[in-house]
Amino acid sequence: MNISITFRQMDGSDAVKGYATDKVGKLQKFLRQPLHGQVTLSCQKTLHLAEVDIHAGSQHFHAREESEDMYASIDRVVDKLERQIRGVHGAAKKKGADRASEHLLPDDSEE
């Protein structure tokens, strides 16, 4: 797992850096291959922006969120990424289950 944090237009603190690393690192449990993440945190006037790119093997996920609190932006972007990852894996499982059921069901034309 490799996560890099970039701060733009703001002073980075160890607390925010650790929080973002922990939150993005928890997404690893949903992925089969090690993740490589790029987290960009920026501040524009009163809006705090969190942008995350994740690569895990051939899969790529990207999300961006903004709010008035940096911690809330990080939470929301991680939730968005988790939904994306679960959606991809859920679709793959459903596709595999559909294929398995095709082989198990008898063909009606044989009767």
PADRENLUM-498471 format. One record per residue: residue number from 1; residue in three letters; y, x, z of N, C-alpha, C, CB in turn. Coordinates in pm, whole numbers, plus 32768, in hexadecimal, padded with zeros to 4 digits. Atoms other than C-alpha are relative to their C-alpha. Glycine has a CB too. Layout:
(NUM, 'ala', (Y, X, Z), (Y, X, Z), (Y, X, Z), (Y, X, Z))
...
//
This chain:
(1, 'met', (7F8C, 8055, 8000), (8000, 8000, 8000), (807C, 805A, 8000), (7FFF, 7F9F, 807A))
(2, 'asn', (7F88, 7FB0, 8010), (814C, 8092, 7F91), (8076, 7FA1, 7FF1), (7FF4, 8061, 7F86))
(3, 'ile', (7F8D, 8059, 8003), (828F, 7FDA, 7FE2), (807E, 8054, 800F), (7FF8, 7F95, 8070))
(4, 'ser', (7F81, 7FB8, 7FF7), (83E6, 806A, 7F99), (8072, 7F9B, 8010), (8017, 8059, 7F83))
(5, 'ile', (7F8F, 8057, 7FE0), (8528, 7FD0, 801E), (807F, 8040, 7FCB), (800A, 7FE7, 809B))
(6, 'thr', (7F7F, 7FD1, 8032), (8679, 7FF0, 7F71), (806D, 7FA6, 8037), (8002, 8003, 7F64))
(7, 'phe', (7F8C, 804A, 7FCE), (87C1, 7F89, 8011), (8072, 8012, 7F9E), (8029, 802F, 808F))
(8, 'arg', (7F8D, 7FFA, 805A), (88E4, 7F32, 7F2D), (8077, 7FBC, 8042), (7FE0, 7FBD, 7F77))
(9, 'gln', (7F81, 8036, 7FCF), (8A4A, 7EF9, 7F9C), (7FF7, 7FD7, 8093), (802A, 7F89, 7FAC))
(10, 'met', (800A, 801A, 7F71), (89E4, 7EFD, 810A), (7FC3, 8079, 8046), (7FAB, 7F81, 801C))
(11, 'asp', (803E, 7F96, 7FB2), (8981, 7FEA, 821E), (7F78, 7FCF, 802E), (8059, 8028, 8079))
(12, 'gly', (8087, 8025, 7FDB), (880C, 7FE3, 8257), (7FE2, 8026, 808F), (7F9D, 803F, 7FA3))
(13, 'ser', (802A, 7FE2, 7F78), (8783, 7FCE, 83B7), (7F69, 800B, 8004), (8033, 7F95, 8064))
(14, 'asp', (8091, 7FF1, 7FF2), (862A, 8031, 842B), (7FBE, 7F7B, 8021), (7FDF, 8067, 806C))
(15, 'ala', (8037, 8083, 7FDB), (85F8, 7ED2, 84B9), (7FE6, 7FAB, 7F83), (805E, 7FB7, 8060))
(16, 'val', (8010, 804F, 807B), (862F, 7E28, 8368), (7F96, 803F, 7FA6), (8088, 7FF5, 7FB3))
(17, 'lys', (8062, 7FBA, 8052), (8563, 7F31, 82B3), (7F72, 7FE8, 8034), (801F, 8098, 7FFD))
(18, 'gly', (8083, 8019, 7FC5), (843F, 7F0A, 83A4), (7FD4, 7F70, 7FEF), (8001, 8023, 8092))
(19, 'tyr', (801F, 808F, 800E), (8451, 7D8E, 8394), (7FD1, 7FE2, 7F71), (807B, 7FAA, 8023))
(20, 'ala', (8023, 8017, 808D), (8449, 7D8B, 8216), (7F7A, 8040, 7FDF), (806E, 8036, 7FA2))
(21, 'thr', (807E, 7FBB, 801A), (832D, 7E89, 820B), (7F8A, 7FB3, 803B), (8003, 808F, 8038))
(22, 'asp', (806B, 804B, 7FBF), (825A, 7DC1, 8302), (7FE3, 7F7E, 7FB5), (8024, 7FE2, 8091))
(23, 'lys', (8013, 8081, 8042), (8294, 7C75, 8251), (7FBE, 8010, 7F76), (8086, 7FB9, 7FF1))
(24, 'val', (8039, 7FEB, 8085), (824A, 7CF8, 80F2), (7F72, 8039, 800C), (805A, 805F, 7FAD))
(25, 'gly', (8084, 7FC6, 7FEA), (8120, 7DC0, 8177), (7F96, 7F98, 801F), (8006, 8064, 806F))
(26, 'lys', (8060, 8069, 7FE0), (807E, 7C7F, 81F4), (7FCB, 7FB8, 7F83), (803F, 7F9A, 805D))
(27, 'leu', (802F, 803C, 807C), (805E, 7C0B, 808A), (7F83, 8046, 7FCA), (806F, 8003, 7F97))
(28, 'gln', (8074, 7FB3, 802E), (7F52, 7D16, 8057), (7F7E, 7FB3, 8015), (7FFA, 8087, 8047))
(29, 'lys', (807C, 8048, 7FE3), (7E4C, 7C30, 80F3), (7FDE, 7F98, 7F95), (800B, 7FBC, 8088))
(30, 'phe', (8019, 8060, 806B), (7E73, 7B42, 7FCC), (7FDD, 8044, 7F7C), (8079, 7FA8, 7FED))
(31, 'leu', (8014, 7FB6, 807D), (7E48, 7C52, 7EC4), (7F7F, 8052, 8007), (8078, 805C, 7FE3))
(32, 'arg', (807D, 7FB4, 8004), (7D0A, 7D01, 7E55), (8018, 8095, 7FF3), (7FAB, 7FD1, 7F8D))
(33, 'gln', (7FE3, 7F73, 8015), (7DAC, 7E4A, 7DF4), (807B, 8027, 8052), (8017, 801E, 7F6A))
(34, 'pro', (7F8C, 7FD5, 7FB0), (7EAA, 7F1D, 7EB4), (8083, 7FDB, 7FBE), (7FFA, 8096, 8018))
(35, 'leu', (7F81, 802A, 8039), (800B, 7EA4, 7E8A), (8063, 8073, 8000), (8039, 7F89, 804E))
(36, 'his', (7F8E, 7FA6, 800A), (8136, 7F6E, 7E1C), (807A, 7FA4, 7FFB), (7FF7, 8061, 7F81))
(37, 'gly', (7F8F, 805B, 7FF6), (8274, 7EBF, 7E86), (8086, 8046, 7FFB), (7FF7, 7FB1, 807E))
(38, 'gln', (7F76, 7FD2, 8004), (83E3, 7EF2, 7E3E), (8057, 7F92, 803B), (802E, 8026, 7F6E))
(39, 'val', (7FAB, 8062, 7FBD), (84CD, 7E3C, 7F2D), (8090, 802E, 7FF2), (7FD9, 7FEF, 8097))
(40, 'thr', (7F71, 7FE2, 800D), (8642, 7E31, 7EE0), (804D, 7F9D, 8057), (802F, 7FF8, 7F6A))
(41, 'leu', (7FB0, 8053, 7FA6), (872A, 7DB1, 7FF0), (8093, 801E, 7FE6), (7FDA, 801B, 8095))
(42, 'ser', (7F71, 7FEB, 801B), (889A, 7D7C, 7FA6), (8052, 7F93, 8043), (801B, 8003, 7F68))
(43, 'cys', (7FA4, 805D, 7FC0), (89C8, 7CCF, 8035), (807B, 7FF2, 7FA7), (8027, 8031, 808F))
(44, 'gln', (7F8A, 801B, 804F), (8ADC, 7C29, 7F6C), (8054, 7F9A, 804D), (7FDB, 7FCC, 7F70))
(45, 'lys', (7FAA, 8050, 7FA8), (8BF0, 7BA2, 804D), (7FAC, 7FC5, 8071), (8047, 7F8E, 7FB0))
(46, 'thr', (804E, 803B, 7F93), (8B36, 7AA8, 812C), (7F70, 7FE3, 7FD9), (8041, 7F80, 802E))
(47, 'leu', (8089, 801A, 802D), (89F8, 7A8B, 805A), (7FAB, 807E, 800B), (8000, 7FCC, 7F71))
(48, 'his', (8061, 7F92, 7FF4), (88CD, 7B67, 80AB), (7F8F, 7FE5, 7F9E), (7FCA, 800D, 8094))
(49, 'leu', (8061, 8011, 806C), (87E0, 7B9A, 7F87), (7F86, 8059, 8019), (8041, 8022, 7F78))
(50, 'ala', (807D, 7FB5, 7FF7), (8673, 7C03, 7F9B), (7FB5, 7FEB, 7F7E), (7FAA, 7FD4, 807C))
(51, 'glu', (8048, 8005, 8080), (85B9, 7C55, 7E59), (7F85, 805A, 800D), (805C, 802E, 7F89))
(52, 'val', (807D, 7FB6, 7FEE), (844C, 7CC4, 7E52), (7FB0, 7FFD, 7F7E), (7FAE, 7FC5, 8073))
(53, 'asp', (805F, 7FF0, 806F), (836E, 7D46, 7D38), (7F7F, 8035, 803B), (8038, 805F, 7F90))
(54, 'ile', (8082, 7FD2, 7FD0), (81FB, 7D6B, 7D80), (7FA5, 8015, 7F89), (7FC1, 7F9B, 8065))
(55, 'his', (8066, 7FE1, 8063), (80F8, 7E11, 7CA4), (7F7E, 8018, 804A), (8027, 807B, 7FA8))
(56, 'ala', (8085, 7FEB, 7FC6), (7F87, 7DFD, 7CFC), (7F9F, 8000, 7F8B), (7FDB, 7F90, 806B))
(57, 'gly', (8055, 7FF6, 8076), (7EAB, 7E7D, 7BE5), (804D, 7FD0, 7F87), (7F7E, 7FAF, 8012))
(58, 'ser', (7FBD, 8035, 8077), (7F05, 7DB8, 7AAE), (805A, 7F89, 8022), (7F99, 7FD6, 7F98))
(59, 'gln', (7FB0, 8073, 7FD9), (7FB1, 7CA3, 7B74), (808D, 802B, 8027), (7FBD, 7FB4, 8074))
(60, 'his', (7F74, 7FE5, 7FE1), (812A, 7C95, 7B9A), (803F, 7F81, 8037), (804E, 8032, 7F82))
(61, 'phe', (7FBD, 8071, 7FC1), (81F0, 7BB2, 7C81), (8090, 8027, 801E), (7FB6, 7FD3, 8082))
(62, 'his', (7F72, 7FE5, 7FE9), (836A, 7B96, 7CA5), (803F, 7F84, 803F), (8048, 8025, 7F7A))
(63, 'ala', (7FB7, 806F, 7FC2), (8448, 7AC4, 7D85), (8087, 8032, 8030), (7FAE, 7FC2, 8076))
(64, 'arg', (7F78, 7FE0, 7FD6), (85B6, 7AB7, 7DE8), (8034, 7F8B, 8052), (805D, 801D, 7F84))
(65, 'glu', (7FC8, 8068, 7FA9), (865D, 79F9, 7F02), (8083, 8031, 803B), (7F9D, 7FDA, 8070))
(66, 'glu', (7F83, 7FDD, 7FBE), (87B6, 79EF, 7F9B), (8022, 7F96, 8068), (8072, 800E, 7F99))
(67, 'ser', (7FD3, 8059, 7F96), (8842, 7959, 80D9), (806E, 8048, 804E), (7F89, 7FD6, 805F))
(68, 'glu', (7F97, 7FC3, 7FB1), (8944, 79A3, 81E2), (7FC9, 8060, 806A), (8054, 7F95, 8043))
(69, 'asp', (8040, 7FA8, 7F9F), (8849, 7A68, 82B7), (7F96, 8053, 7FB8), (7FC1, 7FAF, 8075))
(70, 'met', (805D, 7FA7, 8046), (8783, 7B97, 823D), (7F6F, 7FE3, 8028), (8023, 8093, 801D))
(71, 'tyr', (8089, 801C, 7FD2), (8651, 7B45, 8312), (7FCB, 7F7F, 7FC2), (7FFB, 7FF6, 8099))
(72, 'ala', (8028, 807E, 8040), (864A, 79E1, 8288), (7FE2, 8016, 7F6C), (806E, 7F94, 8011))
(73, 'ser', (8018, 7FE2, 808E), (8663, 7A68, 8124), (7F7A, 8045, 7FEE), (8071, 8059, 7FC7))
(74, 'ile', (8080, 7FBA, 8008), (853C, 7B50, 8163), (7F8E, 7F9F, 8017), (7FF9, 8073, 8066))
(75, 'asp', (8069, 8064, 7FE5), (846D, 7A34, 81F9), (7FEA, 7FA5, 7F88), (8024, 7FAC, 807B))
(76, 'arg', (800B, 805C, 8071), (84B8, 794E, 80D5), (7FC4, 8042, 7F85), (8089, 7FC6, 7FDF))
(77, 'val', (8035, 7FBC, 8076), (846C, 7A51, 7FC9), (7F6B, 801E, 8013), (804D, 8083, 7FE6))
(78, 'val', (808E, 7FE7, 7FE6), (831F, 7AA8, 806F), (7FB0, 7F7F, 7FF4), (7FEC, 803E, 808C))
(79, 'asp', (8043, 8082, 8010), (82C3, 7935, 8082), (7FF0, 7FDD, 7F6C), (8050, 7F92, 8048))
(80, 'lys', (8004, 801D, 808F), (8315, 7911, 7F11), (7F93, 8055, 7FBD), (8089, 801B, 7FC0))
(81, 'leu', (8066, 7FA8, 803A), (823A, 7A3E, 7EB8), (7F73, 7FD4, 802A), (8018, 8091, 802B))
(82, 'glu', (8083, 802E, 7FD2), (811C, 79BA, 7F8C), (7FD2, 7F87, 7FB0), (8005, 7FDE, 8097))
(83, 'arg', (8023, 8074, 8052), (8126, 7870, 7ECE), (7FD7, 802A, 7F73), (8076, 7F9E, 7FF9))
(84, 'gln', (8023, 7FD0, 8086), (8122, 792D, 7D82), (7F74, 803C, 8000), (8067, 8068, 7FCF))
(85, 'ile', (8082, 7FBC, 7FFA), (7FF7, 7A00, 7DEA), (7F91, 7F9A, 8016), (7FFE, 8069, 8070))
(86, 'arg', (8066, 8066, 7FE7), (7F36, 78D7, 7E76), (7FEA, 7FA9, 7F84), (8028, 7FA8, 8078))
(87, 'gly', (800D, 8050, 807A), (7F7E, 7814, 7D37), (7FAD, 8045, 7F97), (8088, 7FDF, 7FC8))
(88, 'val', (804D, 7FB4, 8063), (7EF1, 7925, 7C5A), (7F6E, 8007, 802A), (8039, 808E, 7FEF))
(89, 'his', (8089, 7FF5, 7FD1), (7DBD, 7955, 7D31), (7FBC, 7F77, 8005), (7FFC, 8041, 808A))
(90, 'gly', (8038, 8086, 7FFF), (7D8B, 77DE, 7D58), (7FD7, 7FD3, 7F75), (8063, 7F9D, 803C))
(91, 'ala', (8020, 8024, 808A), (7D95, 77AE, 7BE0), (7F86, 804D, 7FD0), (8079, 801B, 7FA3))
(92, 'ala', (8073, 7FB0, 8028), (7C9D, 78C9, 7BAF), (7F80, 7FCB, 803F), (8015, 8094, 8026))
(93, 'lys', (8076, 8036, 7FBD), (7BAE, 7837, 7CB0), (7FD7, 7F7B, 7FC1), (801B, 7FED, 8097))
(94, 'lys', (801E, 8081, 803D), (7BCA, 76DC, 7C15), (7FC1, 8013, 7F77), (807E, 7FAA, 7FF4))
(95, 'lys', (8037, 7FE4, 8085), (7B88, 776A, 7ABB), (7F70, 802F, 800C), (8056, 8068, 7FB7))
(96, 'gly', (8087, 7FCF, 7FEB), (7A55, 7821, 7B3D), (7FA3, 7F91, 802E), (8000, 8070, 8065))
(97, 'ala', (8051, 8070, 7FD0), (79D8, 76E8, 7BF0), (7FE1, 7FA0, 7F8E), (8047, 7FB6, 8074))
(98, 'asp', (8017, 8058, 8073), (7A04, 761B, 7AB2), (7F95, 803A, 7FA5), (8081, 7FEB, 7FB3))
(99, 'arg', (8064, 7FC1, 8054), (7939, 7715, 79ED), (7F76, 7FF8, 8040), (8025, 8092, 7FE5))
(100, 'ala', (8080, 8006, 7FBB), (7828, 771A, 7AF5), (7FC7, 7F73, 7FFA), (800E, 802D, 8092))
(101, 'ser', (8031, 8089, 8004), (7813, 759F, 7AF9), (7FD1, 7FD8, 7F74), (806E, 7FA0, 802F))
(102, 'glu', (802E, 801C, 8088), (77EF, 7598, 797D), (7F6F, 802D, 7FED), (805A, 8047, 7F99))
(103, 'his', (8088, 7FCD, 800E), (76B2, 7666, 799B), (7F9D, 7FB4, 8056), (7FFC, 8092, 8023))
(104, 'leu', (805A, 8044, 7FA5), (7623, 7596, 7AB6), (7FE6, 7F6E, 7FD8), (8039, 8005, 808B))
(105, 'leu', (8010, 808C, 8027), (7658, 743B, 7A24), (7FA4, 7FF3, 7F88), (8088, 7FC2, 7FE1))
(106, 'pro', (8057, 8014, 8074), (7547, 73BD, 793E), (804E, 7FBD, 7F90), (7F86, 7FAC, 8024))
(107, 'asp', (7FBF, 803A, 8075), (75B0, 735D, 77E0), (7FCA, 7F72, 7FEA), (7FE8, 8058, 7F81))
(108, 'asp', (8029, 808D, 8011), (75A9, 71E1, 77A8), (7FB6, 7FE9, 7F7D), (807C, 7FA4, 8006))
(109, 'ser', (803E, 8015, 8083), (7532, 7209, 7641), (7F69, 801E, 8003), (8043, 8058, 7F98))
(110, 'glu', (808E, 7FDE, 7FFA), (73DB, 7287, 76B3), (7FAC, 7F89, 8028), (7FE9, 8072, 8060))
(111, 'glu', (804E, 8072, 7FCF), (7373, 7136, 7746), (7FDC, 7FA1, 7F92), (804A, 7FB6, 806A))
//
